[in-house]
Amino acid sequence: MEVSCKSLPMNQNGYALPMVMAISMIIMIMTLSIAFSMRHKIAVISELKDQSLARLKSYSAMNETIYNILTSDFTQTGIKIYLPDGAWKSWNLYNEPIALDDTTNVRLQDVAGLVSPVTQASDFANLIHGTFGMTPDVNSFIDKLADWQDTDDLKHLNGAEAWDYKAAGYPYVPRNYYIQTLDEMHLIMGVDSSMLDAIRNDITYWGADHINYLTMSANMLHVMLGDDRTVAAVLKMRSEHALTGNYFSGLTGIPRSDMVMFAPSALIRIRVTARLNKAVDRIEAVIAKRETQTLPYMVLEWNH
């Protein structure tokens, strides 16, 4: 008996639906991927735009600040800026923020109100001890800083010379010369970076030929004067723009001398901060106001 085999027609509807769903899923995934990529690119472009505008604002603020410093007169605690309409305004020189607009501020600091680990080693040690106490870590840092800068191989009590660095596995040894930047102190054996960060607002590399108590920070005044009530009185008078050298001397008993002057130095540290949404741009500089025919000012340091 012969059996006849006939091919059965395929159910096209049964295959088409899964294929359409699969293709639709692929298209949807591709669309979402493109949308996500575009949204990410837009966000990146927006961040770059904000960062660029913040940078422009910080440079503009720095230019405005330098201009105001050059065309102003020093007071005992700040600068007196003359305006086109004949009025004037005062900017402080003790690191309190000065708002230029809602998103930009500047801090000015008379360098004579700071201390230098290079030219004012004893005042620098007083700042360290006054801020953190007479702890072993503080004593060790002071001695190690001295060994880093002196030219001999004689180790201070808590210091470290070349053989100590080699024994500890450091790839370098003390330079036996004055530090060239404040950040160089981070290279010193066992240094606590958080300690340096905590006093950074009160230290400078450059140093001045005198100190000026009138432009010191509150922390520095506490360290140097050691009397909370006296410091409070000084800060109150300063906030009221009434602090003078004579008043300070009468209150503290500290007279004017060759090393103590109640007037700003020619060196000013400038810190500009500009913000735009999440973007932040900062510039820090130290300038010397010369007021000469050929050299109105010099930029001694620039960090951006």
Residue pairs with C-beta under 8 A, 6 or more apart in sequence:
47 278
47 279
50 276
50 277
50 278
50 279
51 276
51 279
51 281
53 276
53 279
54 103
54 274
54 275
54 276
54 279
54 280
54 281
55 274
55 281
57 103
57 104
57 274
57 276
57 281
58 104
58 272
58 273
58 274
58 281
58 282
58 283
59 283
61 100
61 104
61 106
61 272
61 274
62 106
62 270
62 272
62 283
62 285
64 100
65 106
65 108
65 270
65 272
66 270
66 287
66 297
68 79
68 81
68 91
69 79
69 108
69 268
69 270
69 287
69 289
69 297
70 289
70 291
70 296
70 297
71 81
71 82
72 79
72 80
72 81
72 82
72 91
73 79
73 80
74 80
74 263
74 264
75 90
76 214
76 243
76 244
76 245
76 262
76 263
76 264
77 92
77 93
77 94
77 214
77 215
77 238
77 241
77 243
77 264
78 90
78 91
78 92
78 93
78 94
78 108
78 264
79 90
79 91
79 93
79 108
79 264
80 88
80 89
80 90
81 88
81 89
81 90
81 91
82 88
83 89
90 241
91 98
91 108
92 98
92 108
93 108
93 109
93 110
93 113
93 215
93 264
93 268
94 109
94 110
94 113
94 214
94 215
94 216
94 217
94 238
95 107
95 108
95 109
95 113
95 201
95 217
95 271
96 107
97 105
97 106
97 107
98 105
98 106
98 107
98 108
99 105
100 106
103 274
103 275
103 276
104 272
104 273
104 274
104 275
105 272
105 273
106 270
106 271
106 272
106 273
107 270
107 271
108 268
108 269
108 270
108 271
109 201
109 215
109 268
109 269
109 271
110 212
110 215
110 264
110 265
110 267
110 268
111 204
111 206
111 207
111 208
111 265
111 267
111 268
111 269
111 286
112 208
112 210
112 211
112 212
112 215
112 261
112 264
112 265
112 267
113 211
113 212
113 213
113 214
113 215
113 216
113 217
113 220
114 202
114 203
114 204
114 207
114 208
114 216
114 220
114 269
115 123
115 124
115 126
115 127
115 202
115 203
115 204
115 207
115 211
115 220
116 124
116 203
116 204
116 205
116 206
116 207
117 124
117 145
117 179
117 182
117 185
117 203
118 149
118 178
118 179
118 205
118 207
119 207
120 207
120 211
121 146
123 211
123 224
124 203
125 142
126 223
126 224
127 199
127 202
127 203
127 220
127 223
128 138
128 141
128 142
128 195
128 199
129 138
130 222
130 223
130 224
130 226
131 198
131 199
131 219
131 223
132 138
132 195
132 198
136 158
137 190
137 192
137 195
138 195
139 157
139 158
140 158
140 159
140 190
141 188
141 190
141 191
141 192
141 195
142 158
143 156
143 157
143 158
143 159
143 160
144 156
144 158
144 159
144 160
144 188
144 189
144 190
144 191
145 179
145 185
145 188
146 156
146 159
147 155
147 156
147 159
147 160
147 161
147 174
148 174
148 175
148 176
148 179
148 187
148 188
149 174
149 175
149 176
149 177
149 178
149 179
150 176
151 176
151 177
152 176
153 161
153 162
154 161
155 161
155 164
160 174
160 188
160 189
160 190
161 173
161 174
162 173
162 174
164 189
165 172
165 173
165 174
165 189
166 173
168 189
170 189
172 187
179 185
179 205
180 205
181 205
182 196
182 200
182 203
182 204
182 205
185 191
185 196
186 193
186 196
201 217
201 219
202 216
202 217
202 219
202 220
204 269
204 286
205 301
206 267
206 286
206 300
206 301
208 265
208 267
209 265
210 258
210 259
210 260
210 261
210 265
211 259
211 260
211 261
212 260
212 261
212 262
212 263
212 264
212 265
213 221
213 224
213 225
213 234
213 248
213 252
213 254
213 260
213 262
214 238
214 243
214 244
214 245
214 248
214 262
214 263
215 264
216 224
218 231
218 235
221 231
221 234
221 235
222 228
222 231
225 231
225 234
225 252
230 251
230 252
233 251
234 243
234 248
234 251
234 252
237 243
237 247
244 262
245 256
245 262
245 263
248 254
248 262
249 255
249 256
249 262
254 260
256 262
266 288
266 289
266 290
267 286
267 287
267 288
267 289
267 300
268 286
268 287
268 288
268 289
269 284
269 285
269 286
270 283
270 284
270 285
270 286
270 287
271 282
271 283
271 284
272 282
272 283
272 284
273 280
273 281
273 282
274 280
274 281
274 282
275 281
282 304
283 302
283 303
283 304
284 301
284 302
284 303
284 304
285 299
285 301
285 302
285 303
286 299
286 300
286 301
287 297
287 298
287 299
287 300
288 297
288 298
288 300
289 296
289 297
290 296
290 297
290 298
